[in-house]
Amino acid sequence: MAPYESDDAVDARGDAARDEAPHAGRRKAARYAVPVAVVGVAAATIGLVPALAASGDPDLPKITAQQLIEKIAKSDVQQLSGTMRISTDLGLPNLGGLENSLASGAAKGSGKGSSADPQSQLTSLVSGTHTLRVASDGPQKQKLSLLESGSEYSLIHNGKDVWGYDSKTNDVYHGTSADAGKDHKAEPPATPKDFADQALKSVDDTTSVTVDGTEQVAGRDAYKLLIKPRQSGTTVGAISIAVDAKTGMPLKFTLTPKSGGAAVLDAGFTQVSFGKPAASTFDFTPPKGAKVTEQKRDSADRKHGRESGEGFAEGMDGATVLGKGWTSVATFDTGAKGGLPSGSKGGDLGGFLGSIGEKVSGKFGKGTVFSTRLVNALITDDGKVYAGAVTKDALVKAADARK
């Protein structure tokens, strides 16, 4: 992890540089969580978004960016409960159609159509503003609740059990932390610390990191860590992380585009407590009359999942990163002939993306560019994907260079 700057713009280097070096050859993932969400796995989008902070700038001891990063790394909050506000503004046209396509494919791919399937529910976070309640009591007990008007969806991890419950339909999903795998994480992936950790993995010598004053978030004093790309070819403007002054835990994460305007992705606590949640918080028994769907993934389901968009997520595991820093591009092969995934009955994801994408061509052949305010993705007609927080021209150039 290369140079960090203090708020006095003085470069500093620390142990983080040595920690990052062994992983330099496989920098595949951190900043590509959003590209994956855009092209087919919207649940990942839960990771990046802002919340309203209380006014006032607390008077805190001076700290350098390197010290603040180390404070985050040492933070080990095991118990908490609170409320979060999540907002996403990717600038997707006709977003409702995309949400429906993604939700339909995700639900049918892993839960036989159950509305309580986490993949089916979390796709709603790809747009708009949502309120979440979160609770945690160590690595074996977590709960996330998505609050909507007149209904609630809860995802609960308690020991080996993973439960999803949709109060609107009285549907229940049940899996285990052992078989949930990468499709259903055992813990709710929805705290600013999760997002901050991913962002900090992406920091290298193409990045400026400074301490940008202080603020209050959810009634707690916090330092503001500001991450800005040094490169000119990226669509990322800045990432701001509010870090709790006492515990070192990130309380708010905000990502703004280089084009300006509202934050693209923004998540933060509006209320938080670091006390031990009641044990009953993590208890769950299916209500009387509820339809319970057990997680089961056979070969037919997996094949169907790939057709409906899951292949994009699976492909990212073996992605190759082209270039360096914020202008790097991830590329992988979907295995889908014809480029765009065809989707399934009731949700033609490929047709929808094709209708809003821009046709392009180059040495690589032909393809479609799908754009948002932050991420661009090129899906070629031979099934390859090039994605990153870079311009359309950069994607075409990356695809041409691979030929």
Solvent accessible surface area in square Angstrom, and as a share of the most:
residue,aa,sasa,rsa
1,M,31,0.14
2,A,27,0.21
3,P,13,0.08
4,Y,1,0.00
5,E,22,0.10
6,S,10,0.07
7,D,63,0.33
8,D,113,0.58
9,A,73,0.56
10,V,92,0.53
11,D,78,0.40
12,A,37,0.29
13,R,168,0.61
14,G,20,0.20
15,D,81,0.42
16,A,15,0.11
17,A,31,0.24
18,R,161,0.59
19,D,96,0.50
20,E,29,0.13
21,A,65,0.51
22,P,98,0.62
23,H,78,0.35
24,A,55,0.43
25,G,84,0.81
26,R,142,0.52
27,R,73,0.27
28,K,63,0.27
29,A,63,0.49
30,A,20,0.15
31,R,38,0.14
32,Y,4,0.02
33,A,39,0.30
34,V,6,0.03
35,P,1,0.01
36,V,15,0.09
37,A,0,0.00
38,V,1,0.01
39,V,2,0.01
40,G,10,0.09
41,V,29,0.17
42,A,1,0.01
43,A,23,0.18
44,A,33,0.26
45,T,0,0.00
46,I,5,0.03
47,G,12,0.11
48,L,21,0.10
49,V,0,0.00
50,P,27,0.17
51,A,11,0.08
52,L,134,0.66
53,A,38,0.30
54,A,48,0.38
55,S,107,0.69
56,G,48,0.46
57,D,114,0.59
58,P,24,0.15
59,D,145,0.75
60,L,34,0.17
61,P,102,0.64
62,K,183,0.78
63,I,27,0.14
64,T,50,0.29
65,A,0,0.00
66,Q,15,0.07
67,Q,93,0.42
68,L,0,0.00
69,I,10,0.05
70,E,63,0.28
71,K,59,0.25
72,I,1,0.01
73,A,84,0.65
74,K,163,0.69
75,S,12,0.08
76,D,106,0.55
77,V,43,0.24
78,Q,83,0.37
79,Q,59,0.26
80,L,11,0.05
81,S,35,0.23
82,G,7,0.07
83,T,33,0.19
84,M,0,0.00
85,R,79,0.29
86,I,0,0.00
87,S,31,0.20
88,T,8,0.05
89,D,61,0.32
90,L,4,0.02
91,G,45,0.43
92,L,17,0.09
93,P,66,0.41
94,N,108,0.56
95,L,34,0.17
96,G,41,0.39
97,G,23,0.23
98,L,1,0.01
99,E,41,0.18
100,N,104,0.53
101,S,10,0.06
102,L,4,0.02
103,A,26,0.20
104,S,24,0.16
105,G,2,0.02
106,A,16,0.12
107,A,9,0.07
108,K,88,0.37
109,G,0,0.00
110,S,3,0.02
111,G,1,0.01
112,K,129,0.55
113,G,45,0.43
114,S,4,0.03
115,S,28,0.18
116,A,0,0.00
117,D,0,0.00
118,P,7,0.04
119,Q,20,0.09
120,S,21,0.14
121,Q,35,0.15
122,L,10,0.05
123,T,8,0.04
124,S,37,0.24
125,L,0,0.00
126,V,0,0.00
127,S,24,0.15
128,G,39,0.38
129,T,82,0.48
130,H,24,0.11
131,T,41,0.24
132,L,0,0.00
133,R,112,0.41
134,V,11,0.06
135,A,11,0.08
136,S,23,0.15
137,D,23,0.12
138,G,13,0.13
139,P,100,0.63
140,Q,99,0.44
141,K,62,0.26
142,Q,16,0.07
143,K,46,0.19
144,L,0,0.00
145,S,2,0.01
146,L,3,0.01
147,L,47,0.23
148,E,79,0.35
149,S,117,0.76
150,G,89,0.85
151,S,26,0.17
152,E,52,0.23
153,Y,5,0.02
154,S,10,0.06
155,L,6,0.03
156,I,4,0.02
157,H,7,0.03
158,N,43,0.22
159,G,25,0.24
160,K,139,0.59
161,D,34,0.18
162,V,1,0.01
163,W,38,0.13
164,G,0,0.00
165,Y,41,0.15
166,D,10,0.05
167,S,49,0.31
168,K,162,0.69
169,T,69,0.40
170,N,44,0.23
171,D,23,0.12
172,V,0,0.00
173,Y,1,0.00
174,H,27,0.12
175,G,3,0.03
176,T,36,0.21
177,S,42,0.27
178,A,95,0.74
179,D,81,0.42
180,A,3,0.02
181,G,48,0.46
182,K,129,0.55
183,D,28,0.14
184,H,6,0.03
185,K,98,0.42
186,A,22,0.17
187,E,71,0.32
188,P,14,0.09
189,P,28,0.18
190,A,0,0.00
191,T,27,0.16
192,P,0,0.00
193,K,50,0.21
194,D,55,0.28
195,F,6,0.02
196,A,0,0.00
197,D,48,0.25
198,Q,68,0.30
199,A,10,0.08
200,L,13,0.07
201,K,111,0.47
202,S,11,0.07
203,V,0,0.00
204,D,20,0.10
205,D,64,0.33
206,T,14,0.08
207,T,0,0.00
208,S,21,0.14
209,V,0,0.00
210,T,26,0.15
211,V,10,0.06
212,D,70,0.36
213,G,40,0.38
214,T,23,0.14
215,E,22,0.10
216,Q,52,0.23
217,V,0,0.00
218,A,23,0.18
219,G,57,0.55
220,R,62,0.23
221,D,53,0.27
222,A,0,0.00
223,Y,15,0.06
224,K,53,0.23
225,L,0,0.00
226,L,39,0.19
227,I,0,0.00
228,K,92,0.39
229,P,23,0.15
230,R,114,0.42
231,Q,50,0.22
232,S,99,0.64
233,G,29,0.28
234,T,6,0.03
235,T,27,0.16
236,V,8,0.05
237,G,18,0.17
238,A,17,0.13
239,I,6,0.03
240,S,33,0.21
241,I,0,0.00
242,A,1,0.01
243,V,0,0.00
244,D,1,0.01
245,A,24,0.18
246,K,169,0.71
247,T,37,0.22
248,G,0,0.00
249,M,4,0.02
250,P,0,0.00
251,L,0,0.00
252,K,27,0.11
253,F,1,0.00
254,T,22,0.13
255,L,9,0.04
256,T,45,0.26
257,P,6,0.03
258,K,107,0.46
259,S,97,0.62
260,G,35,0.33
261,G,69,0.67
262,A,66,0.51
263,A,21,0.16
264,V,0,0.00
265,L,0,0.00
266,D,4,0.02
267,A,0,0.00
268,G,0,0.00
269,F,0,0.00
270,T,50,0.29
271,Q,90,0.40
272,V,16,0.09
273,S,48,0.31
274,F,53,0.22
275,G,39,0.37
276,K,134,0.57
277,P,13,0.08
278,A,65,0.50
279,A,67,0.52
280,S,77,0.50
281,T,40,0.23
282,F,1,0.01
283,D,91,0.47
284,F,45,0.19
285,T,111,0.64
286,P,44,0.28
287,P,49,0.31
288,K,206,0.87
289,G,73,0.70
290,A,20,0.16
291,K,131,0.55
292,V,65,0.38
293,T,18,0.10
294,E,102,0.46
295,Q,23,0.10
296,K,138,0.58
297,R,55,0.20
298,D,62,0.32
299,S,96,0.62
300,A,67,0.52
301,D,11,0.06
302,R,103,0.38
303,K,137,0.58
304,H,50,0.22
305,G,0,0.00
306,R,91,0.33
307,E,72,0.32
308,S,8,0.05
309,G,2,0.02
310,E,14,0.06
311,G,2,0.02
312,F,4,0.02
313,A,33,0.26
314,E,27,0.12
315,G,13,0.13
316,M,20,0.09
317,D,77,0.40
318,G,60,0.58
319,A,9,0.07
320,T,61,0.36
321,V,36,0.21
322,L,38,0.19
323,G,59,0.57
324,K,103,0.44
325,G,0,0.00
326,W,7,0.03
327,T,42,0.25
328,S,1,0.01
329,V,5,0.03
330,A,0,0.00
331,T,5,0.03
332,F,15,0.06
333,D,80,0.41
334,T,5,0.03
335,G,60,0.57
336,A,25,0.20
337,K,200,0.85
338,G,58,0.56
339,G,2,0.02
340,L,37,0.18
341,P,4,0.03
342,S,73,0.47
343,G,9,0.09
344,S,22,0.14
345,K,183,0.78
346,G,79,0.76
347,G,9,0.09
348,D,78,0.40
349,L,1,0.01
350,G,6,0.06
351,G,41,0.39
352,F,27,0.11
353,L,1,0.01
354,G,21,0.20
355,S,86,0.56
356,I,51,0.26
357,G,19,0.18
358,E,87,0.39
359,K,142,0.60
360,V,22,0.13
361,S,74,0.48
362,G,35,0.34
363,K,166,0.70
364,F,15,0.06
365,G,33,0.31
366,K,139,0.59
367,G,2,0.02
368,T,6,0.03
369,V,2,0.01
370,F,5,0.02
371,S,57,0.36
372,T,20,0.12
373,R,61,0.22
374,L,5,0.02
375,V,1,0.01
376,N,14,0.07
377,A,0,0.00
378,L,0,0.00
379,I,3,0.02
380,T,4,0.02
381,D,77,0.40
382,D,74,0.38
383,G,1,0.01
384,K,63,0.27
385,V,0,0.00
386,Y,3,0.01
387,A,1,0.01
388,G,0,0.00
389,A,8,0.06
390,V,0,0.00
391,T,64,0.37
392,K,66,0.28
393,D,102,0.53
394,A,31,0.24
395,L,0,0.00
396,V,28,0.16
397,K,151,0.64
398,A,13,0.10
399,A,0,0.00
400,D,32,0.16
401,A,84,0.65
402,R,123,0.45
403,K,135,0.57
